[in-house]
Amino acid sequence: LANESKTILISVGSRRQLKATGPYIFRTAVPDETATDDLIKHTVTELGYVNYALVTAADNEFSLELSSLFKKALDKHHGVVKVLADTYDSYTGGPNIKAVIAEIKKSPDSLHGVIYTGGASEAVLLAQELKKAGLNIPLIGGDDLFSAEYLKGGDAVNETLMYTTFSVDIKSAKMDEFIKDYGKANPDRFAALSYDTFMLVAEAIKEAGSTDTSLVREALINRKDCEGVTGKTSFTPENMPIKHPSICKIKKGESGENTFVIKQ
């Protein structure tokens, strides 16, 4: 309907399955395929992490998709999955973290990282059980781990690596402007993406000199590396976003609290 009426529709999420679904459908989130590739390229080529456990939460549809993307990135960058595990126990219909730990312990080779693709609360439990088992292996994950909930996981979550779309710790004039305009503490990535998306459309209208949506669409497609609080955004001729995430690590700060450290 949006395409037929030439109405520009822009999602700020990455999980709406909006691929190339028509000339007027856009999204502005970092594609998870790009984000997983960037993160694994960093862990393999820069940190020397080669052997991994890949842990999925099969009761989470997005976790299944994200695991496949991490596997694809590992294949590309010559990382090796030594252990495949799932937190979901089909017999009990709930999580079984201890079974995952048992599988990781059986790894034929030393592991450099445990990739986990589920939610933050379950990731905390996994990190804590790894620590209890004496397995000092960093967790690696996606945007869902970049959260206050996961940050409160104590010493067990230190050294976790993840990608994220947005962090207020990335200082810039645009960030200062956004924080002032937003007017509330702790904006999340959806607020930041919404803000950037609004500005992208506003600038495209100015450039087009019209609100004719066919002209605005062309202006969106033709503008390159538009700087925002969620990074630089461009679009392919098929409306797909060209965008990269920030990579960060959890470190314990001087006050003893966990903090996110952004890799610039």
N, C-alpha and C positions, 0 to 999 in steps of 0.2 A: 504493500500500500504506500509506503514511504517513497519507493522508487517510482511507482506509477504517478504519484502526485508531485514528484520532484521536490520532496521535503527532505532536507538534510537531517539525518539521524546520527548522532554521535554518542557512543557508549564510552564511559570512563572506566569500564571494567575490562578484564582480559578473559573472562570466563563465559561470555555470552555466545560463544561459537559464531561470532561475526567475522567470517573470513571474507572472501570476495563475494559478497551477497548482493551486489548491485552498485550502481554508480553514485548513489546518494547515502550509502551506509558507511560510516567511519567509526574508528575507535582510537583512543589516544593513550591507552595504557601500554606499557612496555610488553611486547609479545613474550609469553613465557618461553617460547622456543629460543628467542634471542637471549633472554635472561639466563636460562639454564646453560646455554652455550658459553656465555661470557664468564659465568661463575666456574664452570668446570675447566675452561681454558686457564683461568687464574690458578685453580688448585693444582692442576696437573703440570702446567708449564712453568709457573712461577714458584709454587710451593713444593713441587716434586711429589705430590700425593698421587699414587698410581693405583693402589688396591682399595676397593670400597665394598661396604655392605650397602645394599639398596633396600630400604625398608618402606613398604607401602601400607596404607590403611585402606583396605579394599572396600570398606563400608562408606568411603568418601570418593565420589565419582571423580572429583578434581584430582585427588591423590593418584588415582590410576593413570590419568592423563599426564600428570606431572612426572610420574615415574618413567613413563615411556619417553618423555622429552629428555630427562636426565640420562637415560640409557643411550639415547641417540647422541647426546653430547659426549658421553664417555667413549663411545665407539669412534667418534670423530677425532677426539684428542688423545686417544690411546690410553684411556683409563680402563681398568679391569674390574668387573663386578665379581667378587669372590664369594659373596653371600647374597642370596635373595631371600627376603623374609617379609612377613605380613603381620601387622599388629592385630588384624581381625581374626577371631577364632570362629569359624563357621559352626562349630558344635555348640558353643555357648551363646553365640550371637553378640559377643562383646570383645573388648580388647584383651590380649594376652601378651603383655610386655615381657614376662619371664620367658616365654617360649622364644621370643625374638632374641633375647640375650643368650639363650642356649644355642641358637643357630649361629650367632656371631662368635661365640666361644669355639665353635667347631670349625672355624675358618682354617683352611689349609695353610694360609699365609698370613703374615702380619697385615693388619688393616691400617690405612692412613686416614680414613674418614668413613662416617656412617651417614649416608644420604637418607633423610627422612622427608616424606612428601605430604604428611598429614597436617593436622591442626596444632596450634600452639600448646594447648593443655596436655595433649597426649605426648607431644615432643618433650615437654618438661619431665613427664614420667619416664620416658625412654632415657633421657640424659641422666636422670637420677639413678636409674637402675644400672646403667652402664658404669657410673661412678662406684656404686655399691659393689659391683662385680669386679672392681679393680681394672676396668677397661678404660684407659685414658685415651679415648679416640674422639676427636671433635665431631660434632654433628654439623651437617651441611644441609641447608634447606632454602625454601623460597620466601616470598613476601609475607606469608602468614606468621613466620617466626619473628618478623620485625614488629614486635608488639610489647606493650608493657607487661602483659600476662607472661610472656616467655622470659622477659628480662628478670622477673622475680623468681626465677628458678634456682637461684643461689649459685654456689660454686660449680655445680654440675653443668651449667650452661655456658660457662666461660669457654672462650676459644671457638664458639659456634660461628660458622661462616654462613652468610646468606646474601641474597640479592634483595634490593628494595627499589621501589619506584620513587620514593620521596623520603627525605629526612630534613628536619629543620636545622640540623647541624651543618648542612652545606650552605655556607654563608655567601650571600650575594646581594646586590642592590634590589634585584627582583624579589628575593626572599624577604627582605625587610619590608618591601611594598606589600607583599602578600600578607605577611603577619599583621601589618597595620590594617589592611583592608578587611581581613578575616575577623579581627576583633575578639578572638577567643583564644584560650590557651590550647596547646597541643592539637593543632589541626592534623587530620589523618591524610592518607594518600588520596582518598576519594575527594576530599575537599580541595586538595592541591590540584588534582587532575581536572576537577570541575572548573577551577579558577583558570588554569592554563587553557582549557578547551574554550571557555567563554572568550578569553583574550585572542585565541587563534581565529575564532569566527569573527570577532569585532575587527581585527586587522584585515581579514580576508574581505569583509564588506567594504572597508575603506579602500583597499586596493582595487576591488572590482568597481567601485564607484556606484554600486547598485545593490539592492537586496534581491535581485533576480537570482534564484538559487543555482541556476546553471552557471552563471558568472562567478558566484561565490564559491561553488565547487571547484571551478578551474583555478581560482585564486588560491584555494587551500592546497590543491595539488602542486601548484607551481612554486609555492613558498618553501624554502629550504632551511633546515637547521634553525627553526624558530626557538629562541631561547625562552625557557620558562622555569618555574620552580621545580618541575619534575624533569629537567634536562632539556635537550634539544629534540625537537620533533619535526619530522618531514613525513611525506606520504608518497607511496608508490603510485603509478598511474591507476592501479586497481584499488586505491584508497587504504592500503595496508600501512600501518605506522612503521616508520624507520626510527627506532629509538633504542637507547641502551639504559640498563639499570645502574645503580650504584652498588658496589660490593662492600659489605661491612663485616666486622668481627665484633664479638662481645668481649670486653675486657673489664676487669675489676678496677674501678677508679680509686683515687686516693682516699675517698671517704669510705671505701669498702663496698660501695654499691656498684652493680653492674652497669656498664654504659656501652652504647654502640659506637664503634670507631669506624669511620667511613674511609675506604680506600679511594683516594683521589686519583 
